[in-house]
């Protein structure tokens, strides 16, 4: 287990300050991480997503990264496309990864393109069939679709008009700010909003829409690039000339704001949603516009996030303002409408903001919260840990595998890297302690923590004499 004492008490009645906890964590970086890059942001970011792989080299890969910039109004809000260098496993030197400057920009992060966004960027999601196509949520009812490769880079100066989205998805009646998902098997988009609705679109529907637009392309494919009626330029003003697509379906079942949505990994017709009404709802578009399954009380408070296991579609995670994560088995999801989770994960001290299953390990997932922690869990370790500890009560929550404590305030978003196992990007809103606009971190857990125990012991055995000499 990692980082002993983090988040708890050291000594009797002595609570560590944020800075003391952070200093303690930083001293452990060479032991816990294979690689870590810390980037001080100019403006806070509410969302971070890995994009496509650009280039592979001997010691590192170059990859796209999508970020938002939430400004104070002195310059426009932007969607940022960055090129980042991801150091390959077992390349970074321990002393190098621990000697970063919290107040500096990382040399591993280079801004490539800036899109002036009409309003704040609250959420970014990339299209699995083509990760150059991204959707964004802002403080409006519309979902905006961007072809980030074909969008021109803009200078974010005061008074500059917004870039023009390649497509606008309409259907919400009130602002839809956070709930956003893309389907892994078809170019479908899902959204939820303050209107208590869940709305579904198919990006391919823009082909017929564009045919009615002046000068529109006669054919388009969401699998390649979106063709818009007119190109974006510095003279564009807002969304005026962007083609729009109407919803395929509008689903009613929530009694309060829908906070997050997610598709079933193998189906464009099945999806789920969570909201401030404490409900988890499963939908099936083939069965109509009403809930297929509704769990009236999935948690004891608002639900902030949901994710569906890509390796086993029976398992769904929910994160809540009650500080917990629940894992549901959809074959037996509730008893009398009240949530009946397979397990409750208790490892945060504040509301959980984001949950995501690992793309590479069926039992592993991450959770980020307002307590500044990003926890990595492995539900298969729950029984084993209880067996190993015997009758002793563990000081760590069941299933907690790793605790990333490099952020000094709420972790607002994170994303597993599907190209690089065990590698994560995370962003935090810690402007006051980071002397900037927040913190972006890219990091990979050291492989000694998750590889089979016999393998690790065999490798460490080669260094037995050296370790013995050091310890003596």
ZAMARGU-4260 file (C-alpha; in steps of 0.2 Angstrom, whole numbers, plus 5000, padded with zeros to 4 digits):
<rodrens>
0) 5000/5000/5000 | 5006/5017/4996 | 5009/5033/5006 | 5007/5029/5024 | 4999/5042/5034
5) 4992/5052/5019 | 4975/5059/5023 | 4976/5053/5041 | 4984/5058/5057 | 5003/5057/5061
10) 5006/5056/5080 | 4992/5059/5092 | 4980/5073/5087 | 4992/5081/5075 | 4983/5084/5058
15) 4995/5087/5044 | 4993/5104/5034 | 4990/5103/5015 | 5008/5108/5012 | 5015/5095/5024
20) 5005/5081/5016 | 5011/5087/4999 | 5029/5088/5005 | 5027/5070/5012 | 5020/5064/4996
25) 5034/5072/4985 | 5047/5063/4995 | 5039/5047/4990 | 5038/5051/4972 | 5054/5041/4967
30) 5047/5026/4976 | 5029/5026/4970 | 5031/5032/4952 | 5039/5026/4936 | 5036/5043/4928
35) 5028/5060/4933 | 5027/5077/4925 | 5020/5092/4934 | 5014/5107/4924 | 5008/5123/4931
40) 4993/5130/4922 | 4990/5148/4917 | 4971/5146/4919 | 4961/5133/4928 | 4956/5118/4918
45) 4940/5108/4921 | 4943/5094/4909 | 4958/5084/4902 | 4958/5070/4889 | 4971/5060/4880
50) 4970/5062/4861 | 4978/5051/4847 | 4996/5045/4847 | 5007/5056/4835 | 5024/5049/4836
55) 5034/5034/4844 | 5052/5036/4848 | 5065/5026/4858 | 5062/5033/4875 | 5045/5043/4873
60) 5029/5044/4863 | 5022/5061/4857 | 5003/5062/4860 | 4989/5074/4859 | 4981/5081/4875
65) 4965/5091/4876 | 4962/5104/4889 | 4951/5118/4894 | 4956/5135/4900 | 4943/5144/4911
70) 4948/5162/4911 | 4943/5177/4922 | 4936/5186/4907 | 4951/5196/4903 | 4954/5184/4888
75) 4942/5172/4880 | 4939/5154/4886 | 4948/5142/4876 | 4949/5123/4871 | 4968/5119/4870
80) 4976/5106/4860 | 4993/5101/4867 | 5007/5090/4861 | 5014/5080/4876 | 5029/5069/4878
85) 5025/5053/4887 | 5041/5045/4894 | 5041/5026/4891 | 5041/5014/4906 | 5058/5012/4915
90) 5066/5026/4906 | 5064/5041/4919 | 5077/5043/4932 | 5070/5043/4950 | 5079/5059/4954
95) 5073/5067/4939 | 5055/5064/4942 | 5056/5071/4960 | 5065/5087/4956 | 5051/5096/4947
100) 5046/5114/4951 | 5028/5117/4956 | 5027/5134/4949 | 5035/5130/4932 | 5028/5124/4915
105) 5033/5107/4911 | 5044/5104/4896 | 5034/5089/4892 | 5018/5100/4888 | 5018/5111/4872
110) 5003/5120/4867 | 4999/5116/4849 | 4983/5125/4845 | 4970/5136/4853 | 4952/5136/4849
115) 4942/5151/4856 | 4927/5143/4864 | 4910/5151/4865 | 4909/5150/4884 | 4918/5140/4897
120) 4923/5122/4893 | 4915/5112/4907 | 4918/5094/4899 | 4928/5087/4884 | 4925/5070/4876
125) 4933/5063/4861 | 4925/5052/4848 | 4932/5034/4849 | 4930/5031/4831 | 4941/5047/4827
130) 4949/5055/4842 | 4952/5071/4832 | 4933/5074/4834 | 4928/5081/4851 | 4912/5086/4859
135) 4912/5100/4872 | 4899/5106/4885 | 4898/5124/4890 | 4885/5135/4900 | 4872/5133/4886
140) 4859/5120/4880 | 4870/5115/4865 | 4883/5102/4863 | 4897/5108/4852 | 4907/5096/4840
145) 4924/5101/4834 | 4936/5094/4821 | 4951/5099/4831 | 4963/5095/4817 | 4955/5106/4804
150) 4950/5120/4816 | 4963/5135/4814 | 4973/5140/4829 | 4967/5157/4836 | 4974/5170/4846
155) 4965/5172/4863 | 4964/5191/4864 | 4950/5201/4872 | 4936/5204/4860 | 4941/5190/4848
160) 4926/5182/4841 | 4923/5163/4845 | 4929/5149/4834 | 4914/5141/4825 | 4910/5124/4830
165) 4909/5111/4815 | 4892/5105/4822 | 4880/5110/4835 | 4869/5097/4844 | 4852/5104/4849
170) 4838/5097/4860 | 4841/5102/4878 | 4828/5115/4884 | 4840/5122/4898 | 4859/5123/4901
175) 4868/5106/4899 | 4885/5109/4907 | 4893/5092/4913 | 4885/5076/4907 | 4893/5071/4891
180) 4898/5054/4883 | 4903/5047/4866 | 4898/5029/4861 | 4913/5017/4858 | 4904/5007/4844
185) 4894/5021/4834 | 4896/5040/4832 | 4883/5043/4845 | 4883/5057/4858 | 4874/5057/4874
190) 4871/5072/4886 | 4861/5077/4901 | 4857/5094/4908 | 4847/5105/4920 | 4831/5102/4911
195) 4832/5084/4919 | 4833/5076/4902 | 4845/5064/4894 | 4847/5068/4875 | 4854/5056/4862
200) 4861/5061/4844 | 4870/5052/4830 | 4884/5063/4822 | 4880/5055/4805 | 4864/5064/4804
205) 4874/5079/4800 | 4875/5073/4782 | 4857/5076/4778 | 4857/5092/4788 | 4872/5099/4778
210) 4864/5095/4761 | 4852/5110/4765 | 4865/5122/4770 | 4872/5134/4757 | 4888/5128/4749
215) 4888/5112/4760 | 4898/5097/4756 | 4888/5083/4748 | 4895/5069/4758 | 4903/5068/4775
220) 4908/5054/4787 | 4910/5055/4806 | 4923/5041/4804 | 4935/5053/4795 | 4932/5072/4797
225) 4917/5082/4799 | 4914/5094/4784 | 4906/5110/4789 | 4896/5122/4778 | 4909/5135/4779
230) 4927/5136/4787 | 4931/5144/4803 | 4941/5160/4802 | 4946/5174/4813 | 4931/5184/4807
235) 4919/5171/4813 | 4907/5176/4826 | 4900/5163/4837 | 4889/5149/4831 | 4880/5158/4818
240) 4884/5148/4802 | 4887/5131/4810 | 4876/5116/4804 | 4865/5108/4818 | 4858/5091/4821
245) 4842/5087/4831 | 4841/5074/4844 | 4837/5055/4840 | 4829/5053/4857 | 4825/5064/4872
250) 4823/5053/4888 | 4813/5058/4903 | 4815/5050/4920 | 4825/5061/4932 | 4818/5073/4944
255) 4833/5085/4945 | 4849/5090/4935 | 4857/5076/4926 | 4876/5076/4931 | 4883/5062/4921
260) 4879/5050/4907 | 4888/5034/4900 | 4885/5022/4886 | 4886/5003/4888 | 4903/4998/4880
265) 4895/4987/4868 | 4879/4995/4863 | 4873/5012/4856 | 4855/5008/4862 | 4859/5005/4880
270) 4866/5019/4892 | 4864/5026/4910 | 4863/5042/4919 | 4865/5049/4936 | 4859/5065/4944
275) 4855/5077/4959 | 4840/5067/4962 | 4851/5053/4969 | 4845/5041/4955 | 4854/5029/4944
280) 4844/5026/4928 | 4847/5013/4914 | 4840/5016/4897 | 4837/5006/4882 | 4832/5016/4867
285) 4824/5001/4858 | 4811/5000/4872 | 4806/5018/4871 | 4809/5035/4880 | 4806/5030/4898
290) 4818/5021/4910 | 4822/5003/4908 | 4828/5002/4926 | 4827/5016/4939 | 4837/5015/4956
295) 4828/5028/4966 | 4841/5029/4979 | 4858/5024/4973 | 4867/5035/4986 | 4862/5046/5001
300) 4866/5062/4991 | 4868/5069/4974 | 4877/5058/4961 | 4891/5067/4952 | 4898/5054/4940
305) 4895/5037/4932 | 4906/5024/4922 | 4902/5007/4914 | 4915/4994/4914 | 4922/4991/4897
310) 4928/4973/4901 | 4912/4967/4910 | 4896/4977/4906 | 4887/4970/4921 | 4897/4982/4932
315) 4893/5001/4934 | 4902/5014/4945 | 4894/5029/4953 | 4902/5043/4963 | 4893/5054/4975
320) 4892/5070/4986 | 4891/5057/5000 | 4910/5054/4997 | 4908/5036/4992 | 4909/5026/4976
325) 4896/5012/4973 | 4899/4997/4962 | 4882/4990/4955 | 4879/4974/4946 | 4865/4978/4933
330) 4859/4960/4935 | 4854/4964/4953 | 4855/4983/4954 | 4841/4987/4967 | 4829/4981/4980
335) 4813/4989/4980 | 4820/5004/4970 | 4834/5007/4983 | 4852/5004/4977 | 4859/4988/4981
340) 4878/4990/4977 | 4890/4975/4976 | 4902/4985/4986 | 4904/5003/4993 | 4921/5011/4992
345) 4925/5023/5006 | 4941/5032/5003 | 4937/5050/5001 | 4934/5064/5013 | 4924/5075/5001
350) 4912/5073/4987 | 4918/5062/4972 | 4919/5071/4956 | 4925/5058/4943 | 4926/5039/4942
355) 4933/5029/4927 | 4937/5011/4924 | 4954/5007/4918 | 4955/5003/4900 | 4967/4989/4903
360) 4962/4980/4919 | 4945/4974/4922 | 4945/4976/4941 | 4954/4992/4942 | 4947/5010/4942
365) 4951/5027/4948 | 4941/5040/4958 | 4945/5059/4960 | 4937/5070/4973 | 4936/5087/4981
370) 4948/5081/4995 | 4963/5083/4982 | 4965/5064/4981 | 4965/5052/4966 | 4963/5035/4972
375) 4966/5019/4962 | 4955/5004/4967 | 4956/4986/4963 | 4939/4977/4968 | 4947/4960/4966
380) 4959/4964/4981 | 4945/4967/4993 | 4943/4949/4999 | 4962/4945/4998 | 4966/4961/5008
385) 4954/4955/5021 | 4961/4938/5022 | 4979/4944/5023 | 4975/4956/5037 | 4966/4942/5047
390) 4956/4949/5061 | 4966/4965/5061 | 4957/4981/5056 | 4966/4988/5041 | 4969/5007/5041
395) 4966/5008/5023 | 4948/5006/5014 | 4945/4989/5006 | 4950/4989/4988 | 4961/5004/4989
400) 4977/5000/4979 | 4986/5017/4976 | 4983/5035/4982 | 4989/5049/4971 | 4991/5064/4982
405) 5001/5076/4971 | 4987/5089/4970 | 4984/5101/4983 | 4965/5105/4981 | 4950/5096/4972
410) 4955/5085/4957 | 4942/5090/4945 | 4946/5078/4931 | 4957/5063/4926 | 4959/5051/4911
415) 4967/5035/4909 | 4979/5033/4894 | 4972/5020/4883 | 4988/5019/4873 | 5000/5018/4889
420) 4994/5006/4903 | 4994/5013/4920 | 4997/5031/4914 | 4985/5045/4920 | 4983/5063/4917
425) 4974/5073/4930 | 4970/5091/4933 | 4966/5101/4950 | 4959/5117/4954 | 4973/5122/4967
430) 4976/5140/4961 | 4980/5147/4978 | 4993/5134/4982 | 5001/5131/4965 | 5004/5150/4962
435) 4995/5148/4945 | 4979/5143/4937 | 4979/5125/4944 | 4990/5109/4941 | 4991/5097/4927
440) 5000/5080/4931 | 5004/5066/4920 | 5010/5051/4929 | 5013/5032/4929 | 5013/5020/4944
445) 5029/5011/4946 | 5027/4993/4940 | 5033/4985/4956 | 5017/4989/4963 | 5005/4980/4951
450) 5016/4966/4943 | 5014/4948/4950 | 5022/4946/4967 | 5034/4932/4962 | 5040/4942/4947
455) 5044/4957/4958 | 5053/4947/4972 | 5063/4938/4959 | 5069/4955/4951 | 5072/4963/4968
460) 5082/4947/4973 | 5096/4952/4961 | 5099/4968/4972 | 5098/4959/4989 | 5116/4963/4993
465) 5114/4981/4988 | 5098/4984/4998 | 5106/4975/5013 | 5121/4986/5012 | 5111/5002/5011
470) 5099/4997/5025 | 5114/4993/5037
</rodrens>
